[in-house]
Each structure stands twice: as C-alpha cells, then as structure tokens.
C-alpha cells in the first residue's frame, strides 16, 4: 500500500498540489461520478485544493484520512 500526503500519483509521475489545482476542471467533472454525496457547494468549496477534497471525503463518507488520501490517489490515477 502506498499513501501520498503531498502528492497524487498520475500516470507514473507525482502530481503535487499545484498540478492538482491546475487539473481541477478535469477532476471536478468526475467527482460526482465517484462520490455522489458531494454537493455542488462542496465541490465549489474544494476549488482544486486536494486537502479539502480529502477532508470532505472524511466528512461525507466517514473515511479515515489514510483511506481518503488513497481514494483521491485512485481518482487521479484514472484520469
């Protein structure tokens, strides 16, 4: 198991928080597909900040921080 607290791994390379923010529109469009409990307001609030997405997943789905981190990594790997 690998967990990234500051990076998301995408297509074999690390994506830091700045790249996550830069790819936000692409990621944003897929969030509701993966996590239907996130409202439009939640997505607007997250606004490309990876740490806020992790926090919202913890809040809405009762995930641990580690699990939420891993879930965000999985999403990024799929894009």
Short mmCIF file of the C-alpha atoms (twelve columns), coordinates in Angstrom:
data_MODEL
# 
_entry.id   MODEL 
# 
loop_
_atom_site.group_PDB 
_atom_site.id 
_atom_site.type_symbol 
_atom_site.label_atom_id 
_atom_site.label_alt_id 
_atom_site.label_comp_id 
_atom_site.label_asym_id 
_atom_site.label_seq_id 
_atom_site.Cartn_x 
_atom_site.Cartn_y 
_atom_site.Cartn_z 
_atom_site.pdbx_PDB_model_num 
ATOM 1  C CA . UNK A 1  0.000   0.000  0.000   1 
ATOM 2  C CA . UNK A 2  1.271   3.481  -0.813  1 
ATOM 3  C CA . UNK A 3  -0.125  6.703  0.550   1 
ATOM 4  C CA . UNK A 4  0.711   10.174 -0.642  1 
ATOM 5  C CA . UNK A 5  0.056   13.069 1.687   1 
ATOM 6  C CA . UNK A 6  1.520   15.805 -0.503  1 
ATOM 7  C CA . UNK A 7  1.412   14.177 -3.904  1 
ATOM 8  C CA . UNK A 8  -1.034  12.333 -6.114  1 
ATOM 9  C CA . UNK A 9  0.496   9.799  -8.455  1 
ATOM 10 C CA . UNK A 10 -0.747  10.133 -12.010 1 
ATOM 11 C CA . UNK A 11 0.381   8.010  -14.925 1 
ATOM 12 C CA . UNK A 12 3.648   7.118  -13.222 1 
ATOM 13 C CA . UNK A 13 4.592   10.610 -12.077 1 
ATOM 14 C CA . UNK A 14 3.849   12.517 -8.917  1 
ATOM 15 C CA . UNK A 15 1.304   15.310 -9.121  1 
ATOM 16 C CA . UNK A 16 1.767   17.886 -6.388  1 
ATOM 17 C CA . UNK A 17 -0.953  20.147 -5.036  1 
ATOM 18 C CA . UNK A 18 -0.212  22.824 -7.668  1 
ATOM 19 C CA . UNK A 19 -0.722  20.339 -10.506 1 
ATOM 20 C CA . UNK A 20 -3.870  19.031 -8.803  1 
ATOM 21 C CA . UNK A 21 -5.189  22.609 -8.769  1 
ATOM 22 C CA . UNK A 22 -4.198  23.088 -12.427 1 
ATOM 23 C CA . UNK A 23 -6.121  19.947 -13.417 1 
ATOM 24 C CA . UNK A 24 -9.066  20.853 -11.224 1 
ATOM 25 C CA . UNK A 25 -11.595 21.328 -14.052 1 
ATOM 26 C CA . UNK A 26 -10.906 17.830 -15.340 1 
ATOM 27 C CA . UNK A 27 -11.036 16.332 -11.851 1 
ATOM 28 C CA . UNK A 28 -14.081 18.386 -10.858 1 
ATOM 29 C CA . UNK A 29 -16.114 16.988 -13.713 1 
ATOM 30 C CA . UNK A 30 -15.576 13.449 -12.472 1 
ATOM 31 C CA . UNK A 31 -16.176 13.960 -8.740  1 
ATOM 32 C CA . UNK A 32 -19.937 13.369 -8.790  1 
ATOM 33 C CA . UNK A 33 -19.396 10.133 -10.732 1 
ATOM 34 C CA . UNK A 34 -17.202 8.773  -7.961  1 
ATOM 35 C CA . UNK A 35 -18.723 10.444 -4.913  1 
ATOM 36 C CA . UNK A 36 -22.392 11.308 -5.383  1 
ATOM 37 C CA . UNK A 37 -22.680 12.560 -1.801  1 
ATOM 38 C CA . UNK A 38 -20.586 15.631 -2.678  1 
ATOM 39 C CA . UNK A 39 -22.870 18.561 -3.407  1 
ATOM 40 C CA . UNK A 40 -22.195 21.322 -5.900  1 
ATOM 41 C CA . UNK A 41 -21.473 23.557 -2.914  1 
ATOM 42 C CA . UNK A 42 -18.936 21.028 -1.605  1 
ATOM 43 C CA . UNK A 43 -17.203 20.933 -4.981  1 
ATOM 44 C CA . UNK A 44 -17.175 24.733 -5.197  1 
ATOM 45 C CA . UNK A 45 -15.723 24.877 -1.676  1 
ATOM 46 C CA . UNK A 46 -12.956 22.385 -2.544  1 
ATOM 47 C CA . UNK A 47 -11.938 24.536 -5.537  1 
ATOM 48 C CA . UNK A 48 -8.945  22.451 -6.526  1 
ATOM 49 C CA . UNK A 49 -7.474  22.064 -3.057  1 
ATOM 50 C CA . UNK A 50 -6.588  18.424 -2.638  1 
ATOM 51 C CA . UNK A 51 -6.544  18.630 1.151   1 
ATOM 52 C CA . UNK A 52 -10.118 19.958 1.197   1 
ATOM 53 C CA . UNK A 53 -11.282 17.092 -1.019  1 
ATOM 54 C CA . UNK A 54 -9.699  14.626 1.390   1 
ATOM 55 C CA . UNK A 55 -11.459 16.362 4.295   1 
ATOM 56 C CA . UNK A 56 -14.840 16.308 2.546   1 
ATOM 57 C CA . UNK A 57 -14.497 12.588 1.827   1 
ATOM 58 C CA . UNK A 58 -13.773 12.016 5.505   1 
ATOM 59 C CA . UNK A 59 -16.798 14.096 6.496   1 
ATOM 60 C CA . UNK A 60 -19.312 12.717 3.980   1 
ATOM 61 C CA . UNK A 61 -18.242 9.082  3.884   1 
ATOM 62 C CA . UNK A 62 -16.687 8.543  7.311   1 
ATOM 63 C CA . UNK A 63 -13.328 7.601  5.785   1 
ATOM 64 C CA . UNK A 64 -10.106 7.740  7.724   1 
ATOM 65 C CA . UNK A 65 -7.573  10.271 6.463   1 
ATOM 66 C CA . UNK A 66 -5.464  7.445  5.056   1 
ATOM 67 C CA . UNK A 67 -8.420  5.948  3.198   1 
ATOM 68 C CA . UNK A 68 -9.484  9.336  1.809   1 
ATOM 69 C CA . UNK A 69 -5.912  10.020 0.629   1 
ATOM 70 C CA . UNK A 70 -5.795  6.651  -1.111  1 
ATOM 71 C CA . UNK A 71 -9.200  7.254  -2.705  1 
ATOM 72 C CA . UNK A 72 -8.089  10.610 -4.126  1 
ATOM 73 C CA . UNK A 73 -4.952  8.916  -5.449  1 
ATOM 74 C CA . UNK A 74 -7.128  6.316  -7.170  1 
ATOM 75 C CA . UNK A 75 -9.262  9.004  -8.820  1 
ATOM 76 C CA . UNK A 76 -6.197  10.821 -10.093 1 
ATOM 77 C CA . UNK A 77 -4.784  7.568  -11.473 1 
ATOM 78 C CA . UNK A 78 -7.953  7.100  -13.534 1 
ATOM 79 C CA . UNK A 79 -7.779  10.497 -15.207 1 
# 
